[in-house]
Amino acid sequence: MNEVLGTTALTRAFAQGGQKIEVLRGVDMSIAEGEIVALLGPSGSGKSTLLQAVGLLEGGYGGSIRIAGEEAAQLDDGGRTRLRREALGFVYQFHHLLPDFSAEENVVLPQLVRGRSPVEAQERAVGLLDALGLAHRREHRPSQLSGGEQQRVAVARALANRPVLVLADEPTGNLDEATADVVLAEFLRLVRGEGAAALVATHNERLASRMDRVVRLHEGVLG
C-alpha cells in the first residue's frame, strides 16, 4: 500500500515565559492508503499540535512531513496551500460551518474554491449529505440543525474535494455519547467508502477501538 502520510523525527517547540516547551519530540509515523488510525492521548499530550503540523496549518516544526509523496519542507507557502487544498480534509471538535449558508452550500463552497463547476459541486454535496442521512436537511442553516447533524455536515464538507487524507481532531468530543457513536459510525463508513485514509485524534479508548489501528502520543513521542 502506498504511504499517504509519513513523518520522521517531527518536532515542535514553543517559547513560553522565557522557557522552551517541547510539545513534539521526534514523532515517526506512517499511514497507508485507506487506513484509519486513532491518535490516542490525554489532554495536553500534543495531539492537536501534531494534527496542525501534518495538516500544514502552521510552520515552525522540525523533521519531515510527507503527504501523498510530497515533502512539505521542500514547498513554499503556495505549494503547501495547494497540497493542503488538494490532498487533505479537516474535521474539528466544533463544526465551524458558515452560519449564513445552508448545509448544502457549506459543502458546495470548498469545491467552488477548488475550481469545480457549480453543477458538479452541487451534485457532490447532495450525494454526500444524502449518504449521511441529511437529505431532508440540506436547505437548513447550521442553527437549525442538531449538534450531530452539524457535525455530519462538517464530515461531508471535509470529504467534498475527495482528499486522500482526512484529519479529525476530537470530531465527536462536543457530542453526547449516543450521538457520538452515530456520528463516528457515519464518519468511518463514509471515509472507507471514499477510499480515504484518516488520522483521528481522540482521548476515548472505546471510539478508538473501532478504527483500524491505534497509536498513542505520550510526552511528545508515539509509543
Beta strands, then each sheet from edge to edge (+ up, - down):
strand 1: 3-16
strand 2: 19-32
strand 3: 36-40
strand 4: 61-67
strand 5: 70-71
strand 6: 88-91
strand 7: 165-169
strand 8: 197-202
strand 9: 213-218
strand 10: 221-222
sheet 1: 2+ 1- 4+ 5-
sheet 2: 6+ 7+ 8+ 3+ 9+ 10-
end
